[in-house]
Amino acid sequence: MDPLTTGDYPKSMRSLVRTRLPKFTTEQSKLLIGSFDFIGLNYYSTTYASDAPQLSNARPNYITDSLVSPACKDSNLLSFYQFPKLHVYIIKNDHG
């Protein structure tokens, strides 16, 4: 959301992604700020992740940028262990 609210990416993202992250011109930043009428979120699934600081030494790419190791290695696998317990409860007990 930072580009849409501040006109630039967060500092943490800039420090991780470095030169691979494009820079906005001053004009682009001005156009970005507040350029939304509605923000929606599609939430399909979740998975647990653990801190993986060793990835900071890995070859930079979009998979290692987050510095986390996902619990589920297969992104096509949707198992109940991926879902927080509340969501499993809702799925099992939703009666209408």
Salt bridges, closest charged atoms under 4 A:
ASP8 OD1 - ARG14 NH2 2.84
ASP65 OD1 - ARG20 NH2 2.57
